[in-house]
C-alpha cells in the first residue's frame, strides 16, 4: 500500500509543496503558494500559503488531501522556538502528517545539493543567508538579518542599491547611470520622483522590489559602471558572509561542498561567477558547487529519512 510524504520549501517569495511516494520517492504532485516566511508576511498569511501549496500538490496528484506519513517543512523565518511552536501547532490542527520535521532552508539545500548532506549552503534570493553543517551534524549560520539590517548580496539589496543610485543620479549628485531610465520603464512611472509614491504607497513592496534585481544585473553586463560597482560589491559582501559562516564554525576552507540557492545566484551566471571569485579571495576553495533550483526536493529526501 502506497504511503505518502510531503516535502515543503517556503520562503519570502513563495512556497512549494511536493507530494511523493514515501517508499520510492517518486513525485506525484507539486503545488505552489505565496510567501510563507512568518517574519515577512505574518503568521496568518504564511499558514495560508502553506495550505495553498499543499492543496495544490494533492490536486496535481488527483488525490484528496489527507494526512501523510511524514512531512519535512523547510521554512525561512522559523529559527526561534516561537516559530517552531507556530508551525507544529498548525500541523497538528490540520492533521498534516504522522511525523512532522521542521527544518531551516539550509538543511534542505544541503540535502539536495551536497554529496553527504554537509557543507556550506548560500541563499541569495529575495533575502540572503549562509548556513553551514559540519560532518558531525552541527549547524551554524551567518547573515540572515533581514532587509533592514542585512541581506547583503540579495536580490532586494541589489535592486535597492540600484534605485538609490538612480535617485542620486536624477538629483545630479551621483554619476549618471542607465538605471534611472531603466527603473522608470520597469516600474511604469513617468519620471524618477514617481518612485516615491510607487514605493511608499504603491504596490512596490519588498518582494516586488527584489524582482527588479535583474534590471541591475543586466545593466552591469551591458557595461554600466554604476551597476557593475553595485553588483560587484554585493557579490563580495555575500562571499564575506559565507566565509564568515565557514570560519566561525570550524569547517575546512578547502575541499568544501557548496550548495547555492535563490534566484539571483542560480539564474545569473555573471553574478555567480563574481561571488565564487570573491569566495576564493576570502580563502574558501569549494570541492563542488551545486545549484539547487528546487529545494523542496531536499525536503522530500529528509521526509523519507524521517521514516527511517
ChimeraX attribute file (.defattr): number of C-alpha atoms within 10 A of each C-alpha:
attribute: neighborCount
match mode: 1-to-1
recipient: residues
	/A:1	4
	/A:2	9
	/A:3	13
	/A:4	22
	/A:5	31
	/A:6	35
	/A:7	28
	/A:8	31
	/A:9	30
	/A:10	29
	/A:11	25
	/A:12	22
	/A:13	21
	/A:14	18
	/A:15	26
	/A:16	29
	/A:17	31
	/A:18	28
	/A:19	29
	/A:20	28
	/A:21	18
	/A:22	22
	/A:23	13
	/A:24	10
	/A:25	16
	/A:26	13
	/A:27	17
	/A:28	19
	/A:29	21
	/A:30	23
	/A:31	22
	/A:32	22
	/A:33	22
	/A:34	22
	/A:35	24
	/A:36	29
	/A:37	24
	/A:38	22
	/A:39	15
	/A:40	19
	/A:41	15
	/A:42	12
	/A:43	16
	/A:44	10
	/A:45	16
	/A:46	25
	/A:47	22
	/A:48	15
	/A:49	22
	/A:50	25
	/A:51	21
	/A:52	18
	/A:53	25
	/A:54	27
	/A:55	23
	/A:56	22
	/A:57	26
	/A:58	22
	/A:59	17
	/A:60	15
	/A:61	18
	/A:62	11
	/A:63	12
	/A:64	10
	/A:65	14
	/A:66	13
	/A:67	17
	/A:68	19
	/A:69	20
	/A:70	24
	/A:71	30
	/A:72	29
	/A:73	26
	/A:74	28
	/A:75	26
	/A:76	23
	/A:77	20
	/A:78	20
	/A:79	13
	/A:80	8
	/A:81	9
	/A:82	9
	/A:83	19
	/A:84	16
	/A:85	12
	/A:86	14
	/A:87	22
	/A:88	14
	/A:89	12
	/A:90	13
	/A:91	17
	/A:92	12
	/A:93	9
	/A:94	11
	/A:95	12
	/A:96	21
	/A:97	19
	/A:98	14
	/A:99	16
	/A:100	20
	/A:101	17
	/A:102	20
	/A:103	20
	/A:104	19
	/A:105	29
	/A:106	31
	/A:107	24
	/A:108	29
	/A:109	34
	/A:110	28
	/A:111	22
	/A:112	25
	/A:113	29
	/A:114	22
	/A:115	14
	/A:116	11
	/A:117	20
	/A:118	26
	/A:119	30
	/A:120	29
	/A:121	30
	/A:122	27
	/A:123	28
	/A:124	24
	/A:125	26
	/A:126	27
	/A:127	28
	/A:128	27
	/A:129	26
	/A:130	25
	/A:131	29
	/A:132	30
	/A:133	22
	/A:134	17
	/A:135	12
	/A:136	7
	/A:137	11
	/A:138	10
	/A:139	16
	/A:140	17
	/A:141	21
	/A:142	20
	/A:143	20
	/A:144	19
	/A:145	13
	/A:146	16
	/A:147	16
	/A:148	7
	/A:149	9
	/A:150	15
	/A:151	26
	/A:152	27
	/A:153	31
	/A:154	28
	/A:155	30
	/A:156	26
	/A:157	26
	/A:158	30
	/A:159	26
	/A:160	19
	/A:161	19
	/A:162	27
	/A:163	23
	/A:164	14
	/A:165	23
	/A:166	26
	/A:167	21
	/A:168	16
	/A:169	18
	/A:170	18
	/A:171	13
	/A:172	10
	/A:173	10
	/A:174	14
	/A:175	13
	/A:176	18
	/A:177	20
	/A:178	20
	/A:179	24
	/A:180	20
	/A:181	14
	/A:182	18
	/A:183	22
	/A:184	18
	/A:185	13
	/A:186	10
	/A:187	19
	/A:188	12
	/A:189	14
	/A:190	11
	/A:191	14
	/A:192	19
	/A:193	13
	/A:194	13
	/A:195	20
	/A:196	10
	/A:197	12
	/A:198	15
	/A:199	15
	/A:200	10
	/A:201	10
	/A:202	10
	/A:203	13
	/A:204	17
	/A:205	13
	/A:206	20
	/A:207	19
	/A:208	16
	/A:209	20
	/A:210	22
	/A:211	20
	/A:212	22
	/A:213	25
	/A:214	17
	/A:215	18
	/A:216	27
	/A:217	24
	/A:218	16
	/A:219	20
	/A:220	22
	/A:221	14
	/A:222	12
	/A:223	11
	/A:224	17
	/A:225	16
	/A:226	22
	/A:227	27
	/A:228	18
	/A:229	12
	/A:230	22
	/A:231	28
	/A:232	20
	/A:233	18
	/A:234	23
	/A:235	27
	/A:236	22
	/A:237	19
	/A:238	27
	/A:239	26
	/A:240	24
	/A:241	25
	/A:242	26
	/A:243	23
	/A:244	17
	/A:245	25
	/A:246	26
	/A:247	13
	/A:248	12
	/A:249	17
	/A:250	11
	/A:251	18
	/A:252	14
	/A:253	16
	/A:254	12
	/A:255	13
	/A:256	19
	/A:257	22
	/A:258	23
	/A:259	28
	/A:260	24
	/A:261	24
	/A:262	23
	/A:263	19
	/A:264	26
	/A:265	24
	/A:266	18
	/A:267	14
	/A:268	13
	/A:269	11
	/A:270	14
	/A:271	21
	/A:272	17
	/A:273	13
	/A:274	19
	/A:275	25
	/A:276	19
	/A:277	17
	/A:278	21
	/A:279	22
	/A:280	16
	/A:281	14
	/A:282	17
	/A:283	13
	/A:284	22
	/A:285	18
	/A:286	19
	/A:287	12
	/A:288	14
	/A:289	16
	/A:290	18
	/A:291	18
	/A:292	24
	/A:293	16
	/A:294	16
	/A:295	26
	/A:296	28
	/A:297	26
	/A:298	25
	/A:299	31
	/A:300	32
	/A:301	20
	/A:302	26
	/A:303	28
	/A:304	23
	/A:305	12
	/A:306	16
	/A:307	14
	/A:308	6
